Each structure stands twice: as C-alpha cells, then as structure tokens.
C-alpha cells in the first residue's frame, strides 16, 4: 500500500472504504444464493413425481457428503480472508468486523492529527473455512492500519495531570527525564521520592510531530510558576524586609495582603508572600540521625531589689545533648514535617537559674516594648530618600496626621530634652527626647506644642506633645526616631 492515509480531496470523492466493503459483501452473498438455488433445483428434479431416481452410488456419495459436511460445520466456521492491496491481513467472521476496525482507526487518526483523515486501499474478501479460535484479533488489524499512516507513530507518551509533555520511542528515555527532575532533591539519606502530581507513561499512537526533545521536556517539568504561601512575622521584621526576603516589591506584598496595614505589623501575624513552584513538584523523605542541644530547665529565684519585669541570670547552666533519629519530609527541598522516631540522651542539662524582680515598678519605668506615638499615614520611611531636591538619609519615620493630634510616649522613661531644636537639630523644630535606659532613646519632632519638661518621668502612652509642622517640615506630621546608643535604627523593627 503506497499511501493508506490521505486527506480527502475536494475535486473527486472516492468511494469510501465502508461502501466498498458493503459492495463486496453483497456480491459474495449473491454468489452464495445462486449456488443454493442450483442445489435446490437439482434436488427437486431428482425427486420429481415422488419417484426416487437417485442411484445407490449417488445415494452413498450424497450421504458421504452430508456426513463430511456435518463434521466440517462442527469443527470449522465460515469466514472471510481480508486482503488490502493484495496483502492478506487475516480472517474475520464477517466483513463488518473489519469495516468497524477501519472506522475506529479513521476516527482515532482524525483525533490525533487534528483534521479529518480517511484510510484508502483496495479491499478484497474471499470465503474460507477456519477454526473459530483462528479468527484474527481485531487489534492486529488496527495496528496494521495505524502502521501504514505516515503522520502517526506509536510512542511512549509522558503526561502530567492529563497534560501531554512529550513522547519518546522508548520508555527508558522518559524515565531518565523524570529521574533528572528528582535528582536535585535526593541525597544519601533519602528513603523515598515521589511526584505530587499524576505522572503517567503510556504507549499509544501520536502525531509524528509530537515533542520528542528530552531537554525541552525537562525544561517544561522544572519551569517555575508563581504560587502563594504564608509567612509568620518575627521580631524585628518589617513589611519592606519581608518583601525583599521573598523577592517581591513592597507593592506586590501589599497587593497580596489588602487587609493588612503595612505600617502596623506584629510578631506572630500571618502574611501572604509569593512563592515560586515548579511545574512538577517532588516530595522526598530523608531518614536522618543528628545531635541536638537540650535546653536548660529554668529555675526562677525572687529578688526584691529588682523591679517587676526585671531579671538577671545567676547561673547560665550547661545545655544537655541528645542523639535524634527522625524522618524529615520535604517538598521541593523545603522541610514540611519532621517525625522524631527515637532520642537518646548523651548528656543531661543542668538548671539555668534566673533572679526575677518582685519590687513594684513605678508607672514611668520602661517596659522594653514600644507603641506607636500617633496613628496616621507613613509619608517617609527610614533610610535614604530624596527630599527638597536632595538625596539624604532619613533617620526615622514621618507619620502624617491632623494638626494638634496628641503624641504619646512610645515607652516609659525620663525626658532628657523638651524644647526647640538648635544647631544641627534646628530642622526638628519643637521636639522631645525620652531615655528608656540601656542606651535606648526615642525622639518626637516638628511638634506644635510640648506637654512635658526636661527631667520629667513619663509612662508609656502618656501625652507628651501635639502634632505640628515646626522646623524644616512640609506638612503636619510626627517625625519619630528610635536610637540605640546614639545610632538611629529603623523604628518599624521595634514598634508593636
């Protein structure tokens, strides 16, 4: 067969394979009916007028034929030998069997190639007797017909969640690609590695043009897509820092957290962050043994010479040590779960002794935590910025709000300055500085009025000034600084 698969032409419509099969079936049936009619006429003539004109020899011959026919019909069944372009393909019980196989192949080829195809070839049938078990399986006909289609070939096909990735002539090629996807996540401790998606390799007919480039298939399976996960805010975190740590801009992080005030985050808060996820994810389990430290048990001793909330370590203790055996589950190399199977203590920990104060603390005493002095809009953040036409370092936060809004002490302490800035501090206008001990100070600038005096003790949340726009200022706001041993630090890392 030169070309069993072709695109039907618009100019001439060849008789379909199904029509040709029906024509040959009808011709074969006509022959059978003609032979049966001749046999009937011979029988009628032989018994005409009720007389028996068959000789004994003829009778014995007829009986022998009947006997042989009985045996033949018991052992054999009528069948048709199918040939395409003179090539015998096998035997069928009826031409319809082959006709239906042709229809299935045409339908599947059309589905694979994306446009309608029709099988072509010279079909012939010849009557025969065969044992029923020797009839040709339909699958053999279909495989033969498919093999004659130049634009369709039998391949091993790789699919992920129902999406075809590519194909190869041998299954091992696809298995090697899948092993390459897993390889970065496997080490000497890995006891299992599996894909989280439905990955299948099947043998089927495909278009000859299907992707068979191993490198392209590997690239498709390992390509990253943008996903989303969550992050728990830790002490010292800022919205800007969280964005940077996760490869995001501030606006991208804000877009993922529309209900979160980026200027007021707190420890333990859950925020959404961007996550890059491979097209095909790999889950692995490592069986590991490692040594870890055992924390010292804490023993508290009361001390009435210290204020409540104060503490001092009297004996740091010595941490213990234990050998741990665990199964650690990872997703794309990121730990998801740790199941401890066994622990063996190799050294016991000793007690850590801490003295805790019981003396009633004054209201002004620092708490060590910091509240927002005012609530409003952050118009300028900590760090370098462009202002008044020049690029300069901004030492704090600018929080814009209405004129006269009360400014509160971020924490308790002693007022070490309350007045109008002079010298290098002239640009602050009216401002207040509070010393919170341990080298920590807070500063509140551009105030319209000051409510406390130098040397005064103030408690956390106490009104100390009112919002204004004194000094070098472009509008009503509170400039707020946190200083550690005289060095400005990012206030967002300390505000609760």
HELIX and SHEET records of a PDB file:
HELIX    1   1 UNK A   17  UNK A   46  1                                  30    
HELIX    2   2 UNK A   48  UNK A   50  5                                   3    
HELIX    3   3 UNK A   56  UNK A   75  1                                  20    
HELIX    4   4 UNK A   95  UNK A  113  1                                  19    
HELIX    5   5 UNK A  132  UNK A  134  5                                   3    
HELIX    6   6 UNK A  138  UNK A  147  1                                  10    
HELIX    7   7 UNK A  171  UNK A  183  1                                  13    
HELIX    8   8 UNK A  214  UNK A  222  1                                   9    
HELIX    9   9 UNK A  239  UNK A  245  1                                   7    
HELIX   10  10 UNK A  250  UNK A  256  1                                   7    
HELIX   11  11 UNK A  423  UNK A  428  5                                   6    
HELIX   12  12 UNK A  491  UNK A  493  5                                   3    
SHEET    1   A 2 UNK A   5  UNK A   6  0                                        
SHEET    2   A 2 UNK A 118  UNK A 119 -1                                        
SHEET    1   B 3 UNK A  87  UNK A  92  0                                        
SHEET    2   B 3 UNK A  77  UNK A  84 -1                                        
SHEET    3   B 3 UNK A 123  UNK A 130 -1                                        
SHEET    1   C 3 UNK A 163  UNK A 168  0                                        
SHEET    2   C 3 UNK A 152  UNK A 160 -1                                        
SHEET    3   C 3 UNK A 199  UNK A 207 -1                                        
SHEET    1   D 4 UNK A 190  UNK A 195  0                                        
SHEET    2   D 4 UNK A 282  UNK A 294 -1                                        
SHEET    3   D 4 UNK A 320  UNK A 331 -1                                        
SHEET    4   D 4 UNK A 334  UNK A 347 -1                                        
SHEET    1   E 2 UNK A 224  UNK A 232  0                                        
SHEET    2   E 2 UNK A 270  UNK A 278 -1                                        
SHEET    1   F 3 UNK A 298  UNK A 307  0                                        
SHEET    2   F 3 UNK A 352  UNK A 359  1                                        
SHEET    3   F 3 UNK A 311  UNK A 315 -1                                        
SHEET    1   G 7 UNK A 377  UNK A 380  0                                        
SHEET    2   G 7 UNK A 397  UNK A 400 -1                                        
SHEET    3   G 7 UNK A 477  UNK A 484 -1                                        
SHEET    4   G 7 UNK A 440  UNK A 450 -1                                        
SHEET    5   G 7 UNK A 430  UNK A 435 -1                                        
SHEET    6   G 7 UNK A 413  UNK A 420 -1                                        
SHEET    7   G 7 UNK A 457  UNK A 458 -1                                        
SHEET    1   H 4 UNK A 377  UNK A 380  0                                        
SHEET    2   H 4 UNK A 397  UNK A 400 -1                                        
SHEET    3   H 4 UNK A 477  UNK A 484 -1                                        
SHEET    4   H 4 UNK A 487  UNK A 489 -1                                        
SHEET    1   I 6 UNK A 377  UNK A 380  0                                        
SHEET    2   I 6 UNK A 397  UNK A 400 -1                                        
SHEET    3   I 6 UNK A 477  UNK A 484 -1                                        
SHEET    4   I 6 UNK A 440  UNK A 450 -1                                        
SHEET    5   I 6 UNK A 463  UNK A 467 -1                                        
SHEET    6   I 6 UNK A 406  UNK A 408 -1                                        
SHEET    1   J 2 UNK A 383  UNK A 387  0                                        
SHEET    2   J 2 UNK A 390  UNK A 394 -1                                        
END                                                                             
